[in-house]
Amino acid sequence: MTVSDLVRQRHTASVKEIARDLGFDFCGISAAGFLEEEAPRLENWLRRGRHGKMLYMENHFDKRLDPTLLVEGAKSVVSLLYNYYPPERLPEGEEDFKLAKYAYGTDYHFVIRDKLKAFLDRIRVEIGEVDGRCFVDSAPVMEKAWAKKAGLGWVGKNSNLITREIGSFFFLAELIIDLDLEPDGPITDYCGTCTRCIDACPTDALSEPYSVDGSRCISYLTIELKEAIPGDFQGKTDNWIFGCDICQDVCPWNRFSRPHRETAFLLPEELKSFGRRDWQEMTEETFRRIFQKSPLKRAKWEGFVRNLRFVSEENSSV
């Protein structure tokens, strides 16, 4: 083993130790380079219009596939997982409205971005001058592809990254850096013959395995779509007013999910007993107070009201 090999080995161990210290559940490493396998898949997905009105997905095609266009001289992509499976959940009666679990607490962008900045600072203190950038769903980075390449899990039939250890309720984040590290390798796909996610999707967003039709996904309809929700989906959104967890909730691997330890992601005390009428009678002032640091701000008050009305009309028409 050469001196450079020993240095890479030592730096890799340091990076993974820092990740553990900062509370990340898993850390994997890939060599920075063009994602050849993903290029035709992404092109086909866009060509078929499966991104709906998320036109930003058409931008920066090359940057999505090549991290060296985001960080000059990039040598490694450090992929990270951060658990958000909640220890307590919203009321789940038949008539209750539903929020995606990732939106229970503080917006993850704020929480994880701070951790990533601390991560890069620690690397520079312990290893030396390292150039790089932090990413948490905030730039044209194919997070799932990099996490899969780094062996953190496999991309399941519901298009989510899944791990054998804790399922799929976690956030993805990356550091793209010019530090030469030892890459990890991909693992096996453990979906097998299971089709529970496909069978459970009420809007047929998973009409084919391993590819989600974003234009039909309840998360897209309640978050990304800025206009009226098409009437074709009436009776199919299953009381989801922000996001959707159906394809994750039915996934057998999520029986291994374990409660997160991040206080910022905890369900606000005020929402723990929130019933259907509480949601329907919420004022804009209350919305802004409760969700001032929440992912729900992305839908804005107008989008939130639209979603509530759509689901309420959906139920009244049944």
VENFEN-V269947 format. One record per residue. N is the residue number from 1. RES is the residue in one small letter. PHI is phi in whole degrees, -180 to 180 (none if undefined). PSI is psi in degrees with one decimal (999 if undefined). Layout:
BEGIN
n=(N,N)
res=(RES,RES)
phi=(PHI,PHI)
psi=(PSI,PSI)
END
This chain:
BEGIN
n=(1,2,3,4,5,6,7,8,9,10,11,12,13,14,15,16,17,18,19,20,21,22,23,24,25,26,27,28,29,30,31,32,33,34,35,36,37,38,39,40,41,42,43,44,45,46,47,48,49,50,51,52,53,54,55,56,57,58,59,60,61,62,63,64,65,66,67,68,69,70,71,72,73,74,75,76,77,78,79,80,81,82,83,84,85,86,87,88,89,90,91,92,93,94,95,96,97,98,99,100,101,102,103,104,105,106,107,108,109,110,111,112,113,114,115,116,117,118,119,120,121,122,123,124,125,126,127,128,129,130,131,132,133,134,135,136,137,138,139,140,141,142,143,144,145,146,147,148,149,150,151,152,153,154,155,156,157,158,159,160,161,162,163,164,165,166,167,168,169,170,171,172,173,174,175,176,177,178,179,180,181,182,183,184,185,186,187,188,189,190,191,192,193,194,195,196,197,198,199,200,201,202,203,204,205,206,207,208,209,210,211,212,213,214,215,216,217,218,219,220,221,222,223,224,225,226,227,228,229,230,231,232,233,234,235,236,237,238,239,240,241,242,243,244,245,246,247,248,249,250,251,252,253,254,255,256,257,258,259,260,261,262,263,264,265,266,267,268,269,270,271,272,273,274,275,276,277,278,279,280,281,282,283,284,285,286,287,288,289,290,291,292,293,294,295,296,297,298,299,300,301,302,303,304,305,306,307,308,309,310,311,312,313,314,315,316,317,318)
res=(m,t,v,s,d,l,v,r,q,r,h,t,a,s,v,k,e,i,a,r,d,l,g,f,d,f,c,g,i,s,a,a,g,f,l,e,e,e,a,p,r,l,e,n,w,l,r,r,g,r,h,g,k,m,l,y,m,e,n,h,f,d,k,r,l,d,p,t,l,l,v,e,g,a,k,s,v,v,s,l,l,y,n,y,y,p,p,e,r,l,p,e,g,e,e,d,f,k,l,a,k,y,a,y,g,t,d,y,h,f,v,i,r,d,k,l,k,a,f,l,d,r,i,r,v,e,i,g,e,v,d,g,r,c,f,v,d,s,a,p,v,m,e,k,a,w,a,k,k,a,g,l,g,w,v,g,k,n,s,n,l,i,t,r,e,i,g,s,f,f,f,l,a,e,l,i,i,d,l,d,l,e,p,d,g,p,i,t,d,y,c,g,t,c,t,r,c,i,d,a,c,p,t,d,a,l,s,e,p,y,s,v,d,g,s,r,c,i,s,y,l,t,i,e,l,k,e,a,i,p,g,d,f,q,g,k,t,d,n,w,i,f,g,c,d,i,c,q,d,v,c,p,w,n,r,f,s,r,p,h,r,e,t,a,f,l,l,p,e,e,l,k,s,f,g,r,r,d,w,q,e,m,t,e,e,t,f,r,r,i,f,q,k,s,p,l,k,r,a,k,w,e,g,f,v,r,n,l,r,f,v,s,e,e,n,s,s,v)
phi=(none,-79,-62,-64,-65,-65,-65,-59,-63,-67,-65,-63,-63,-64,-61,-70,-68,-62,-59,-63,-60,-86,93,-71,-79,-145,-140,-134,-129,-129,-75,-68,-179,-67,-86,-62,-69,-81,-56,-67,-67,-64,-61,-67,-61,-69,-61,-83,70,-79,-94,60,-97,-81,-64,-62,-67,-81,-82,55,-54,-65,-66,-64,-103,-133,-66,-71,-85,-96,-133,-62,79,-58,-119,-140,-113,-97,-100,-134,-118,-133,-64,-131,-64,-78,-73,-130,-124,-62,-53,-125,-72,-59,-97,-73,-78,-127,-117,-59,-60,-66,-99,-66,-119,-68,-52,-61,-57,-67,-65,-77,-59,-63,-67,-67,-63,-65,-61,-64,-63,-64,-58,-68,-70,-86,-113,128,-66,-132,-97,177,-136,-103,-137,-143,54,-132,-157,-73,-121,-85,-59,-65,-63,-71,-65,-64,-61,-86,80,-76,177,-126,-85,-81,-67,-91,73,-92,-74,-125,-112,-74,-83,-134,76,-136,-85,-152,-93,-108,-151,-142,-118,-107,-134,-93,-98,-79,-127,-78,-77,-91,-121,-68,-115,-72,-80,-108,-71,60,-93,-64,-133,-59,-66,-63,-67,-87,-67,-76,-111,60,-70,-111,-67,-137,-64,69,-151,-100,-84,-56,-70,-113,-76,-61,-62,-63,-64,-97,-126,-77,-69,-99,-105,-63,-71,-57,-62,-60,-95,-59,85,-122,-92,54,70,-82,-108,-160,77,-164,-121,-54,-68,-89,-60,-89,-70,-58,-70,-80,-69,-94,-60,-130,-57,-71,-120,-99,-61,-66,-96,-68,-66,-57,-53,-64,-92,-62,-118,-65,-104,-57,-66,-59,-65,-69,-97,-64,-94,-62,-62,-66,-57,-68,-72,-69,-110,-63,-118,-95,-60,-61,-62,-66,-77,65,-57,-64,-69,-62,-64,-57,-64,-60,-65,-63,-68,-64,-66,-60,-72,-70,-89,-76)
psi=(130.2,168.9,-40.9,-34.5,-41.5,-38.5,-46.5,-42.4,-43.5,-42.2,-39.5,-43.7,-39.7,-44.6,-43.4,-32.2,-39.9,-41.3,-44.5,-43.2,-33.9,0.7,6.1,140.0,-33.9,150.0,127.1,157.7,139.7,152.6,131.3,129.5,173.7,133.5,82.6,-40.6,-30.3,-24.7,-53.6,-31.4,-45.6,-43.2,-43.6,-41.3,-43.3,-42.0,-33.4,-0.3,26.1,0.4,1.6,-130.6,16.2,70.0,-22.1,-20.8,-20.5,-14.3,153.9,43.9,-48.2,-38.7,-31.5,-27.1,-15.9,103.0,-19.7,-12.9,-13.6,-34.7,110.3,130.1,12.8,136.7,-25.6,145.4,117.3,114.4,139.5,145.6,138.5,113.9,138.2,13.9,121.8,141.4,-25.8,146.5,161.0,158.4,138.5,40.5,167.8,-31.1,-6.1,145.3,157.2,141.5,143.4,139.5,-28.7,-17.2,10.9,-38.0,-143.5,143.7,123.4,-25.8,-43.8,-46.3,-49.6,-33.7,-41.4,-39.3,-38.7,-39.0,-42.2,-36.2,-50.8,-38.0,-42.8,-41.5,-43.1,-34.0,-43.9,-26.4,-36.1,-166.1,116.5,129.1,142.6,178.8,153.6,142.2,131.3,86.9,39.3,6.9,169.6,73.1,130.2,83.3,-46.7,-37.9,-42.3,-39.3,-39.7,-45.4,-31.6,1.0,16.9,-21.8,-165.8,155.2,117.4,-178.4,-17.4,5.8,7.4,150.4,133.1,137.0,153.7,-23.9,-44.1,17.7,-130.3,5.5,77.4,159.6,151.3,144.7,160.7,151.5,125.4,116.5,160.6,24.6,128.9,116.6,164.4,120.7,147.6,175.1,161.9,161.9,176.4,151.9,121.7,19.8,-31.4,-135.8,1.9,137.1,25.2,-40.7,-42.3,-44.5,-29.8,-20.1,117.0,-13.2,7.5,32.2,-19.0,51.7,-20.6,141.6,149.0,14.4,122.9,134.2,96.2,-31.2,-12.7,-3.1,137.4,-35.2,-42.8,-45.6,-35.4,-7.9,-58.4,-39.6,124.5,-8.2,-170.6,142.2,126.6,140.6,-19.3,-22.0,3.8,130.6,6.0,-3.6,-2.3,39.0,13.8,122.3,-7.5,107.1,-171.0,141.2,9.9,-50.4,-19.1,-40.2,-33.2,-7.8,123.7,-28.2,-18.4,2.0,-14.4,1.3,142.2,148.5,138.8,170.4,18.7,109.9,-29.3,-20.0,1.4,148.4,126.8,141.3,-39.0,-25.6,-10.4,-27.3,17.5,121.6,-179.3,-44.7,-35.6,-43.2,-45.5,-27.9,4.2,136.1,165.5,-37.1,-44.2,-41.3,-47.3,-32.7,-49.8,-38.6,28.4,-27.1,18.4,156.4,-21.1,-20.5,-20.5,-35.2,-22.0,166.3,-42.5,-41.7,-37.8,-46.0,-42.3,-45.3,-43.0,-45.5,-40.7,-45.5,-39.0,-43.2,-34.9,-44.6,-37.4,-20.8,-9.2,999)
END
